[in-house]
Amino acid sequence: MIYRKAIEKDVKSVAELFNAYRVFYKKEADLKQAEHFILERLQNNDSEIFIAEKENDTIVGFVQLFPLFSSTRMEKLWLLNDLFVNPDYRGLGVSVNLIEEAKKLVIHTKACGMFLETSKSNTVGNNLYPKTGFELNNDSNYYEWNAS
């Protein structure tokens, strides 16, 4: 398995996985919009996407991170926003290795860390993240406001 940064030629394959990721979170499938969204992120350089690719150029997983800043720390911080692996390739360490790529980004950019959010019902993710060094933050409340 090869782990690398996504480039524009990967958009279609990454979008297929991104679409499946969104469906997992109970959103309607929209492959065309998924392709547009991933392409726009790459073209605008406003996210970092790393992929897991088999030797035959088949992309089987991805992680997408967005840059943020911590005002209290006065440093860059990364949001691990999306992580998805094709179900046929789960249990092989692909997610762990994608998270390791994300950690390399944090270190390379001299950021103070990264954080993520996942649903309480995401049993796989809630078991995975502590195994990769993430700690559940019980000291903060999470609030959300939606414009629509």
Residue frames as a rotation matrix with the C-alpha (Angstrom) as fourth column:
MET 1
0.587 0.809 0.000 0.00
0.809 -0.587 0.000 0.00
0.000 0.000 -1.000 0.00
ILE 2
-0.572 -0.701 0.426 1.26
0.707 -0.685 -0.177 3.47
0.416 0.200 0.887 -0.91
TYR 3
0.417 0.631 -0.654 0.30
0.839 -0.544 0.010 6.51
-0.349 -0.553 -0.757 1.15
ARG 4
-0.702 -0.644 0.304 0.61
0.712 -0.631 0.308 9.89
-0.006 0.433 0.902 -0.52
LYS 5
-0.526 0.480 -0.702 -0.91
-0.093 -0.853 -0.514 13.32
-0.846 -0.204 0.493 -0.97
ALA 6
0.222 0.709 0.669 -3.86
0.741 0.324 -0.589 13.41
-0.634 0.626 -0.454 -3.38
ILE 7
-0.819 -0.396 -0.415 -3.49
-0.006 -0.717 0.697 15.25
-0.574 0.573 0.585 -6.69
GLU 8
-0.259 0.799 -0.543 -6.04
-0.825 -0.475 -0.305 16.32
-0.502 0.369 0.782 -9.28
LYS 9
-0.467 0.083 -0.880 -5.86
-0.664 0.624 0.411 13.05
0.584 0.777 -0.236 -11.23
ASP 10
-0.945 0.073 -0.320 -7.15
0.253 0.784 -0.567 11.31
0.209 -0.617 -0.759 -8.06
VAL 11
-0.749 0.642 0.166 -10.34
-0.656 -0.683 -0.321 13.37
-0.093 -0.349 0.933 -7.83
LYS 12
-0.006 0.824 -0.567 -12.75
-0.738 0.379 0.558 10.82
0.675 0.422 0.606 -9.32
SER 13
-0.154 -0.118 -0.981 -11.54
0.308 0.938 -0.161 7.96
0.939 -0.327 -0.108 -7.10
VAL 14
-0.959 -0.198 -0.202 -11.38
0.254 -0.293 -0.921 10.10
0.124 -0.935 0.332 -3.96
ALA 15
-0.608 0.789 0.094 -14.86
-0.782 -0.615 0.106 11.49
0.141 -0.009 0.990 -4.70
GLU 16
0.030 0.608 -0.793 -16.29
-0.277 0.768 0.578 7.97
0.960 0.202 0.192 -4.87
LEU 17
-0.427 -0.259 -0.867 -14.92
0.703 0.508 -0.498 7.26
0.569 -0.822 -0.035 -1.39
PHE 18
-0.998 0.066 0.022 -15.99
-0.067 -0.837 -0.542 10.71
-0.017 -0.542 0.840 -0.16
ASN 19
-0.313 0.938 -0.148 -19.50
-0.722 -0.134 0.678 10.04
0.616 0.320 0.720 -1.45
ALA 20
0.074 0.281 -0.957 -19.60
0.292 0.911 0.290 6.71
0.953 -0.301 -0.015 0.45
TYR 21
-0.799 -0.424 -0.426 -18.32
0.543 -0.203 -0.815 8.51
0.259 -0.882 0.393 3.56
ARG 22
-0.821 0.536 0.196 -21.16
-0.553 -0.832 -0.045 11.04
0.139 -0.146 0.980 3.33
VAL 23
0.029 0.843 -0.537 -23.72
-0.438 0.494 0.751 8.25
0.898 0.214 0.384 2.89
PHE 24
-0.370 -0.256 -0.893 -22.31
0.619 0.649 -0.442 6.61
0.693 -0.717 -0.082 6.05
TYR 25
-0.916 0.002 -0.401 -23.22
0.316 -0.613 -0.725 9.87
-0.247 -0.790 0.560 7.84
LYS 26
-0.196 0.977 0.082 -26.78
0.778 0.205 -0.593 9.71
-0.596 -0.053 -0.801 6.46
LYS 27
-0.227 0.097 -0.969 -26.38
-0.457 -0.889 0.018 12.25
-0.860 0.447 0.247 3.65
GLU 28
0.804 0.565 0.186 -27.84
-0.066 0.395 -0.916 11.66
-0.592 0.724 0.355 0.20
ALA 29
-0.054 -0.814 0.578 -25.43
0.714 0.373 0.593 10.32
-0.698 0.444 0.561 -2.39
ASP 30
0.939 0.233 -0.253 -24.29
-0.004 -0.729 -0.685 12.98
-0.344 0.644 -0.683 -4.85
LEU 31
0.328 -0.872 0.362 -21.21
0.797 0.462 0.390 11.84
-0.507 0.161 0.847 -6.74
LYS 32
0.294 -0.188 0.937 -21.18
0.737 -0.580 -0.348 14.85
0.608 0.793 -0.032 -9.08
GLN 33
0.804 0.044 0.593 -21.16
-0.261 -0.870 0.418 17.31
0.534 -0.491 -0.688 -6.17
ALA 34
0.827 -0.555 0.096 -18.61
0.169 0.407 0.898 15.16
-0.537 -0.726 0.430 -4.32
GLU 35
0.214 -0.754 0.621 -16.25
0.977 0.170 -0.131 15.39
-0.006 0.634 0.773 -7.32
HIS 36
0.420 0.012 0.907 -16.76
0.307 -0.943 -0.130 19.15
0.854 0.333 -0.400 -7.46
PHE 37
0.963 0.003 0.268 -16.11
-0.245 -0.397 0.885 19.52
0.109 -0.918 -0.381 -3.72
ILE 38
0.602 -0.784 0.154 -12.90
0.505 0.522 0.687 17.45
-0.619 -0.336 0.710 -3.75
LEU 39
0.152 -0.531 0.833 -11.59
0.932 -0.203 -0.299 19.17
0.329 0.822 0.465 -6.89
GLU 40
0.629 0.168 0.759 -12.29
0.057 -0.984 0.171 22.58
0.776 -0.064 -0.628 -5.39
ARG 41
0.946 -0.321 0.038 -10.45
-0.046 -0.018 0.999 21.68
-0.320 -0.947 -0.032 -2.17
LEU 42
0.295 -0.882 0.368 -7.39
0.819 0.432 0.378 20.60
-0.492 0.190 0.849 -4.16
GLN 43
0.140 -0.211 0.968 -7.45
0.807 -0.542 -0.235 23.57
0.574 0.814 0.094 -6.54
ASN 44
0.677 0.210 0.705 -7.92
-0.119 -0.915 0.386 26.10
0.726 -0.345 -0.594 -3.74
ASN 45
-0.364 -0.866 -0.344 -5.36
0.200 0.288 -0.937 24.44
0.910 -0.409 0.068 -1.47
ASP 46
-0.163 0.346 0.924 -7.75
-0.820 -0.568 0.068 24.77
0.549 -0.747 0.376 1.46
SER 47
0.780 0.225 0.583 -7.45
-0.552 0.687 0.473 21.18
-0.294 -0.691 0.660 2.67
GLU 48
-0.448 -0.872 -0.198 -4.88
-0.893 0.430 0.130 18.42
-0.028 0.235 -0.972 2.71
ILE 49
0.736 0.671 0.082 -5.98
-0.656 0.739 -0.153 15.03
-0.163 0.059 0.985 1.42
PHE 50
-0.522 -0.850 0.067 -3.90
-0.822 0.522 0.229 11.89
-0.229 0.065 -0.971 1.79
ILE 51
0.538 0.715 -0.447 -4.80
-0.823 0.560 -0.094 8.63
0.184 0.418 0.890 0.10
ALA 52
-0.177 -0.477 0.861 -4.09
-0.410 0.831 0.377 4.94
-0.895 -0.286 -0.343 0.49
GLU 53
0.451 0.236 -0.861 -3.39
-0.889 0.031 -0.457 3.42
-0.082 0.971 0.224 -2.93
LYS 54
0.633 -0.219 0.743 -2.82
0.096 0.974 0.205 -0.18
-0.768 -0.058 0.638 -3.91
GLU 55
-0.411 -0.911 0.030 0.00
0.077 -0.002 0.997 -0.99
-0.908 0.413 0.071 -6.33
ASN 56
-0.485 0.292 0.824 -2.56
0.865 0.299 0.403 -1.18
-0.129 0.908 -0.398 -9.17
ASP 57
-0.939 0.013 0.344 -3.51
0.063 -0.976 0.207 2.50
0.339 0.216 0.916 -8.67
THR 58
0.059 0.984 -0.166 -6.75
0.471 0.119 0.874 1.65
0.880 -0.130 -0.456 -6.85
ILE 59
-0.685 -0.207 0.699 -7.45
-0.411 -0.683 -0.604 4.21
0.602 -0.701 0.382 -4.12
VAL 60
-0.238 0.552 -0.799 -8.94
0.505 0.773 0.384 2.43
0.830 -0.313 -0.463 -1.10
GLY 61
0.367 0.376 -0.851 -8.99
0.927 -0.224 0.301 5.15
-0.077 -0.899 -0.431 1.56
PHE 62
-0.145 -0.404 0.903 -8.48
0.409 -0.856 -0.317 8.84
0.901 0.323 0.289 2.29
VAL 63
0.064 0.160 -0.985 -8.13
0.944 -0.330 0.008 11.34
-0.324 -0.930 -0.172 5.09
GLN 64
0.059 0.019 0.998 -8.91
0.571 -0.821 -0.018 15.05
0.819 0.571 -0.059 4.70
LEU 65
-0.094 -0.197 -0.976 -7.67
0.952 -0.303 -0.031 17.76
-0.290 -0.932 0.216 7.04
PHE 66
0.539 0.306 0.785 -8.52
0.517 -0.856 -0.022 21.45
0.665 0.418 -0.619 7.25
PRO 67
-0.568 -0.816 -0.108 -6.22
0.621 -0.339 -0.707 24.10
0.540 -0.468 0.699 8.75
LEU 68
0.723 0.685 0.092 -7.35
0.421 -0.541 0.728 26.12
0.548 -0.487 -0.679 11.75
PHE 69
-0.375 -0.824 0.425 -5.68
-0.031 -0.447 -0.894 28.25
0.927 -0.348 0.142 14.39
SER 70
0.262 0.346 -0.901 -5.75
0.902 0.244 0.356 28.01
0.343 -0.906 -0.248 18.15
SER 71
0.469 -0.027 0.883 -6.04
-0.052 -0.999 -0.003 31.52
0.882 -0.045 -0.469 19.57
THR 72
0.946 -0.079 0.313 -5.13
-0.318 -0.071 0.945 30.45
-0.052 -0.994 -0.093 23.09
ARG 73
0.516 -0.801 0.303 -2.03
0.569 0.586 0.577 28.59
-0.640 -0.125 0.758 21.88
MET 74
0.543 -0.215 -0.812 -1.39
-0.541 -0.829 -0.142 31.12
-0.643 0.516 -0.567 19.08
GLU 75
-0.666 -0.732 0.144 -0.48
-0.403 0.515 0.757 28.27
-0.628 0.446 -0.638 16.74
LYS 76
-0.318 0.489 -0.812 -1.80
-0.848 0.236 0.474 26.38
0.424 0.840 0.340 13.73
LEU 77
-0.461 0.322 0.827 -4.11
-0.422 0.740 -0.523 23.46
-0.781 -0.590 -0.205 14.46
TRP 78
-0.828 0.168 -0.534 -5.50
-0.467 0.321 0.824 20.82
0.310 0.932 -0.187 12.07
LEU 79
0.011 0.896 0.443 -9.03
-0.800 0.274 -0.534 19.45
-0.600 -0.349 0.720 11.94
LEU 80
-0.986 -0.153 0.069 -9.10
-0.094 0.843 0.530 15.82
-0.139 0.516 -0.845 10.83
ASN 81
-0.388 0.904 -0.181 -12.50
-0.836 -0.428 -0.344 16.18
-0.389 0.018 0.921 9.20
ASP 82
0.680 0.640 -0.359 -12.90
-0.733 0.579 -0.357 13.08
-0.021 0.505 0.863 7.04
LEU 83
-0.605 -0.773 0.191 -11.47
-0.742 0.634 0.218 9.56
-0.290 -0.009 -0.957 7.20
PHE 84
0.568 0.812 0.136 -12.86
-0.667 0.550 -0.502 6.70
-0.482 0.194 0.854 5.16
VAL 85
-0.705 -0.709 0.013 -11.62
-0.596 0.602 0.532 3.32
-0.385 0.367 -0.847 3.99
ASN 86
-0.125 0.598 -0.792 -13.37
-0.778 0.436 0.452 1.06
0.616 0.673 0.411 1.50
PRO 87
0.515 0.419 0.748 -15.06
-0.833 0.450 0.322 -1.65
-0.201 -0.789 0.581 3.61
ASP 88
0.942 -0.177 -0.286 -13.18
0.034 0.896 -0.443 -4.36
0.335 0.408 0.850 1.68
TYR 89
0.073 -0.997 0.040 -9.89
0.252 -0.020 -0.968 -2.97
0.965 0.080 0.249 3.06
ARG 90
0.424 0.125 0.897 -10.83
-0.755 -0.499 0.426 -2.40
0.500 -0.858 -0.117 6.68
GLY 91
0.933 -0.089 0.349 -8.93
-0.203 0.668 0.715 -4.23
-0.297 -0.738 0.605 9.38
LEU 92
0.640 -0.731 0.235 -5.67
0.719 0.463 -0.519 -4.02
0.271 0.501 0.822 7.41
GLY 93
-0.007 -0.661 -0.751 -4.25
0.816 -0.438 0.378 -0.95
-0.578 -0.610 0.542 9.13
VAL 94
-0.225 -0.061 0.972 -5.18
0.842 -0.514 0.163 1.48
0.490 0.855 0.167 6.35
SER 95
0.745 0.571 0.346 -6.92
0.310 -0.754 0.579 3.93
0.591 -0.324 -0.738 8.71
VAL 96
0.722 -0.546 -0.425 -4.02
0.455 -0.089 0.886 3.82
-0.521 -0.833 0.184 11.16
ASN 97
-0.268 -0.884 0.382 -1.55
0.891 -0.077 0.448 4.58
-0.367 0.461 0.808 8.37
LEU 98
0.073 0.367 0.927 -3.69
0.666 -0.710 0.228 7.43
0.743 0.601 -0.296 7.04
ILE 99
0.965 0.243 -0.096 -3.75
0.221 -0.567 0.794 8.92
0.138 -0.787 -0.601 10.55
GLU 100
0.285 -0.939 -0.190 0.05
0.688 0.062 0.723 8.58
-0.667 -0.337 0.664 10.64
GLU 101
-0.310 -0.320 0.895 0.20
0.890 -0.429 0.155 10.63
0.334 0.845 0.418 7.41
ALA 102
0.608 0.611 0.507 -1.97
0.346 -0.779 0.524 13.26
0.714 -0.144 -0.685 9.13
LYS 103
0.831 -0.362 -0.423 0.42
0.395 -0.152 0.906 13.31
-0.392 -0.920 0.017 12.10
LYS 104
-0.180 -0.926 0.333 3.35
0.934 -0.054 0.353 13.89
-0.309 0.374 0.874 9.73
LEU 105
0.032 0.288 0.957 1.48
0.637 -0.744 0.202 16.91
0.770 0.603 -0.207 8.32
VAL 106
0.938 0.341 -0.064 0.98
0.247 -0.526 0.814 18.32
0.244 -0.779 -0.578 11.82
ILE 107
0.457 -0.846 -0.275 4.68
0.568 0.040 0.822 17.96
-0.685 -0.532 0.499 12.57
HIS 108
-0.266 -0.583 0.768 5.82
0.964 -0.151 0.219 19.24
-0.011 0.799 0.602 9.16
THR 109
0.124 0.422 0.898 3.66
0.464 -0.825 0.323 22.37
0.877 0.376 -0.298 9.45
LYS 110
-0.844 -0.531 -0.075 4.77
0.269 -0.300 -0.915 22.94
0.464 -0.793 0.396 13.07
ALA 111
0.038 0.938 0.345 1.14
-0.366 -0.309 0.878 22.85
0.930 -0.159 0.332 14.20
CYS 112
-0.495 -0.199 0.846 0.29
-0.861 -0.020 -0.509 22.31
0.118 -0.980 -0.162 17.86
GLY 113
-0.744 0.237 0.625 -1.91
-0.051 0.912 -0.408 19.30
-0.666 -0.335 -0.666 17.13
MET 114
-0.738 0.615 -0.278 -5.08
-0.363 -0.014 0.932 18.07
0.568 0.789 0.234 15.49
PHE 115
-0.663 0.611 0.434 -8.55
-0.334 0.278 -0.901 17.23
-0.670 -0.742 0.020 16.62
LEU 116
-0.850 0.455 -0.266 -11.56
-0.095 0.363 0.927 15.43
0.518 0.813 -0.265 15.23
GLU 117
-0.365 0.835 0.412 -15.21
-0.803 -0.058 -0.593 14.82
-0.472 -0.547 0.691 15.83
THR 118
-0.835 0.239 -0.495 -17.13
-0.170 0.744 0.646 11.62
0.523 0.624 -0.581 15.23
SER 119
0.128 0.969 0.212 -20.61
-0.693 -0.066 0.718 10.49
0.709 -0.238 0.663 16.07
LYS 120
-0.202 -0.132 0.970 -21.15
-0.924 0.354 -0.144 8.55
-0.325 -0.926 -0.194 19.27
SER 121
0.703 0.578 0.415 -22.60
-0.399 0.803 -0.443 5.73
-0.589 0.146 0.795 17.16
ASN 122
0.611 -0.563 -0.557 -19.39
-0.575 0.168 -0.801 5.36
0.544 0.810 -0.221 15.11
THR 123
0.931 -0.171 0.322 -18.14
-0.146 0.634 0.759 2.31
-0.334 -0.754 0.565 17.01
VAL 124
0.607 -0.739 0.292 -15.24
0.773 0.463 -0.435 1.66
0.186 0.490 0.852 14.62
GLY 125
0.195 -0.525 0.829 -13.96
0.144 -0.820 -0.554 5.24
0.970 0.227 -0.084 14.83
ASN 126
0.620 0.113 0.776 -14.47
-0.670 -0.437 0.599 5.46
0.407 -0.892 -0.195 18.58
ASN 127
0.889 -0.399 0.224 -12.31
0.206 0.786 0.583 2.34
-0.409 -0.472 0.781 18.99
LEU 128
0.505 -0.706 0.496 -9.73
0.774 0.115 -0.623 3.44
0.383 0.699 0.604 16.40
TYR 129
0.551 -0.290 0.782 -8.92
-0.064 -0.949 -0.307 6.97
0.832 0.120 -0.542 17.54
PRO 130
0.800 -0.311 0.514 -7.69
-0.573 -0.138 0.808 6.16
-0.180 -0.940 -0.288 21.08
LYS 131
0.713 -0.542 0.446 -5.48
0.489 0.839 0.239 3.42
-0.503 0.048 0.863 19.59
THR 132
0.317 -0.589 0.744 -3.76
0.810 -0.240 -0.535 6.07
0.493 0.772 0.401 17.43
GLY 133
-0.630 -0.710 -0.315 -3.06
0.752 -0.456 -0.477 8.46
0.195 -0.537 0.821 20.29
PHE 134
-0.389 0.574 0.720 -6.19
-0.169 -0.813 0.557 10.63
0.905 0.095 0.414 20.32
GLU 135
-0.898 0.154 -0.411 -7.71
0.437 0.223 -0.871 11.35
-0.043 -0.963 -0.268 23.71
LEU 136
0.022 0.977 0.210 -11.40
0.787 -0.147 0.599 11.93
0.616 0.152 -0.773 24.31
ASN 137
-0.866 -0.276 0.418 -11.87
0.041 -0.871 -0.490 15.49
0.499 -0.407 0.765 25.58
ASN 138
-0.109 0.842 -0.529 -14.33
0.891 0.319 0.324 15.33
0.441 -0.436 -0.785 28.45
ASP 139
-0.489 -0.193 -0.851 -13.57
0.701 -0.667 -0.252 18.90
-0.519 -0.720 0.462 29.55
SER 140
-0.917 0.111 -0.384 -15.30
-0.288 -0.849 0.443 20.69
-0.277 0.517 0.810 26.67
ASN 141
0.047 0.961 0.273 -18.85
0.226 0.255 -0.940 20.98
-0.973 0.106 -0.205 25.43
TYR 142
-0.895 -0.244 0.373 -19.52
0.392 -0.032 0.919 20.80
-0.213 0.969 0.125 21.75
TYR 143
-0.012 0.894 -0.448 -22.14
0.116 -0.444 -0.889 23.24
-0.993 -0.062 -0.098 20.40
GLU 144
-0.739 -0.156 0.655 -23.48
0.645 0.115 0.755 23.66
-0.193 0.981 0.016 16.91
TRP 145
-0.028 0.736 -0.676 -25.43
-0.112 -0.674 -0.730 26.34
-0.993 0.055 0.102 15.11
ASN 146
-0.547 -0.077 0.834 -26.82
0.742 0.416 0.526 25.77
-0.387 0.906 -0.170 11.63
ALA 147
-0.840 0.173 -0.514 -27.90
-0.295 -0.941 0.165 28.53
-0.455 0.290 0.842 9.27
SER 148
-0.578 0.653 -0.489 -30.50
-0.595 0.073 0.800 26.39
0.559 0.753 0.347 7.52
